[in-house]
Amino acid sequence: MFTPLPGYPTKHRNKNFETIDWVGPEYYLPGGIEFPASNFGWGGFDSGYGQISQSGDYRVEVQFSNYGAVQTVLLVVFVVATGLEVAGSTDLSDEVFRLSLMGV
């Protein structure tokens, strides 16, 4: 689940730009959670940036699987204290992450 911030979506030159608050999943899957560009009605992502969760316990990275624009990215969550990826089946539904994504 995600919520766009006020003032988004917007354009950056000829690209779409969106900043959202993303609520983590109830059941985290190792390797990341798929997040498709179609969530925004886009054809693909060009870039993406994650941040530390509001609690400060976790951080999210946007990972790309290929060169160029991709239709789906992975949101991979790490524990701030250890730098390790969150264990499978961890409940992150109380965690809110800020993401900024650019695409077409």
N, C-alpha and C positions, 0 to 999 in steps of 0.2 A: 504494500500500500504506500502511496506517496501523495504529497500535497505540494502543488506549485507555490512558490513564494509570490507575494504581491508584485506586480510589474512584469511578471514572466508569463508566457514566453515572450522573447524579444528577438530582434535580429542583430547579428554582428556581420556587417557587410552583406554577403549573400548567404550566410549560414543562419540556421535557427539556433537559439541559445536558451537553455532552460535551467533554472536552479530550483531544486526541490528539497523537501524534507522527506526522507525515506524511512519508514518504520521497518525495523528488522523482522525476519521471519520467526514464527513460533518454533520451527524445526530447521536449524541451519544444516546445509549440506556441504561436506568438505569439498573444496575446489571452487565454491562460490555459487551464488544465486543468479540465474539467467535474468537479464533485464533487456527486453527488446525495444528497439527504436519505435516500433509500432505503438508503444504506450503513448507516444506523443503524436502519432500519425506521420512519422518520419520514415524515410527509406533506409537510413543508416546513421551511425555515430561516427564522427571524425575524432572527437576527443572527449575526455571525461576526467573529473577530479573529485575525489572523496575527501572527507575530513574526519576528525575525531568525533565520536558520538557525544550527545549532550551530557551524558553521565561522566564522560572522560575515561571510561573503562575500555572502549573499543575504537578502532579506526577502520574505515572502509577504503579499499582501493578499487578503481575501475580498471579491469583487465580486458585487453583486446586479444582476439584469437588469430588475427591476420593483419596484413598490410591494407592500407586504404580504409574506406568506410566499411563498417561491419553492421549487420542487421541486429546483432545481439552482443552485449557485453556481459562479463561476469562481475558481480559485486562480491568481492572477497573481503571477509572481515577478520581482523587480527586483534589479539589482546594487547593493549598498550604496554602493560607491565612486563610482558615476556617477548613481545614481537612475533609470537607464534600465531598461526591461523587458529581461529576458534574451533573447538572440538565439534565433531558431528553431533547432531541432535540438540545442540545448545539452544535454549529459548532466548531469542533476542527481541521479542515482541514489545518489550518496554524500552528499547533503545531507538533513538531517533538520530539519523545521520543526515548531514547536509551534502548534497551532490550537485555539481554543475556539469552540464552535458551540452555538447555542440554537435550538430549534425545537419543532414539534408533531408 
